[in-house]
Each structure stands twice: as structure tokens, then as C-alpha cells.
């Protein structure tokens, strides 16, 4: 009898609690309407009332805009690089193949091993693609990732030996700092041999098919930021990092992310812990566990609904600071107080939101978009060029 009661309670909990949590997320989800068009439900926080925005991938090229003519910035840098590294291209070879120029080497800081190594750019990128996306993703999404990561790496190389990396490395393998990296050989530890072989070949195909391809905007290589899941809308560069915006980063809707990982995350904090975290960040936070929820004020949100500034206990925090104080997946957060006094955070998306959504790229690829279409959707107005043919 007792066992039956427990079973019924558990079943009721699943039936009642789960759909509530799911509904909360799905209410703000992307869906298809009766006509089969992709429809994005906008949250009430963004529009005041629920609104609908029709987005048809077929029109993405119209949204992206006009061609941009190449200028000399990155071209000059690349030729200088070849000169300095003794890799001036052999004209005879070049006539036979555009990819016959000397490959570029990147000085990478491998943060786990704490060493700096010079790695061939394309070999390095295989590890980045494997680390940054699941190898089971659609090949076109993986290709988009390879091109974005190659662009970002080139951008970092152009910046030179930053003080932020040791021993003259230009990029590191820490995903919270630059971009993550996983040794392709690890596929053989993670999967049975036959599957590992297939995935390894898939990875090499992705790198080969995109070899040398980078994103350019007004003659410069694009700072091709990317992230896990936008939670509905991407973010512009200036909203996250200040300064002047990068034209190709704008707040645009992402389709098909709602049923993917990290679209919507619920976290629970006791009022005491919530208060303690903010007090640790700033001792001037003036509140008690009983009052702290009532002191939360959202002062401003960005165009994409992420929190720009908020205050807790009378102290103003940037949304980005709040995110790290609470350890949340993004700054697009709604706060709720529960009957038992705990504070619930509902977080949309995962990552800074600037540039390409990786789950959004996967969703587009599942619906038949090519890598080029994906990239031109997320980075507005860019061109794709081959570095080795510049
Ligand atoms: Zn780094």
C-alpha cells in the first residue's frame, strides 16, 4: 500500500511538475505554423504581448544583404605572413592548385598540458571542430563551424602575440577564453573502431572541403564569434563587449533551437545562497534573505532581451557580472520567487550570443541549409573567400 502511495505521488509529480517546466520553455519556442512556415514565438518580456515573427530561411539571402568588395587588409597581412615565414608561394605550383601554398602554422597554448606548440592551421582546426561541436552533427553545420573557427583563428593571428597567452601563443584551448580543442585520436577512445573510423573520416572531410575558407567583411577577416544556443535571438557585439559594434553581428532570430540542448534552463537558489553570492561580489549589497528577491530590479535589457543592467540590494550589476555570480548559462534570465522562498532563474540560451549559434546551425543544416547559407545568415554581409587563393 505504502509503495503504491509513493508510486502515485511520483507519477503525479511527473504529470504535474514536468509539463509545467516544459510548458514554460516551449511557450517561448520556435515552431511551425499551419502553413509550414517557421515561426518564432517571442516572449512577453520582449514584446509586451506574445508576438509572432515569420522567418523563412529561403529569404535569408535578402536579410544578409549586398556583396561586399574585398579590400586589402587581410590580403596584405597574409602575404606578409608568407614572406616572414619563408612560405612565399611557388608560382608554378600555384597554377596547378590554389592550395599549394605553404600551410599556415598557429602557435597554440594547450592549457590542460600547459604547453605552447606550433600546429598546422588545418590540423588544429580539426581538433577545434571536434571540440566545439558534436561529431554526430550534420556535415554542413560542422563545415560552418570549421569556417567560423578558421576565421576566428586568423583574426587572433592578425592580433599577434597577445599578452593574454603565454610564450607568444596567439590562441588557447580553453573554451571560456578562446576555442576548445580535442585530439581527433580521442574518437577511438570514445567510439567502437568502426564508428570512430567513420567519424574520423567525416571530420577530415569537413576540414578538406572547407580548406582555407574564411569569412571576410570589408577586406578584413571576420571576428567570427560563436556560441551554443541563443535562446531565441543572437546578440550584437557591442551589447556584450561595448565599444563600436561589428556590423556583421546583429540581433537576429534563431530558428529551430527550442528542442535542442540549453534552449531553456531552470536553476534554483535558496534566498540565503542568492544573497551570499551577490554580497561576495559586492559587500554594499543591502538586503536580507527575506528581502533580497524584492530588491531585484531589471534596469535595462538589450535588443535581444538579455539583461544589460540590473540591481540587487541597491547595487547595480552588469548582466554579464550577474551571469558569472550566479553561474548561469546566459544573461537572458527571468527571476521568480517560489512559494517555499527559493529563487528560480529561467535562463534562455547558452553563451554570449554573438555570431553563430551552434545549435541553430545544426537546426538549419537539418532543414537542408548549406554551410554557406548558415554562415551568411549569422554573420550579416560577409563573403566567403579562400585564404590560400588570396
Ligand atoms: Zn585564449
Boltz pocket constraint, residues with backbone or C-beta under 6 A from the ligand:
constraints:
  - pocket:
      binder: B
      contacts: [[A, 164], [A, 165], [A, 170], [A, 171], [A, 172], [A, 173], [A, 174], [A, 177], [A, 178], [A, 179]]
      max_distance: 6.0
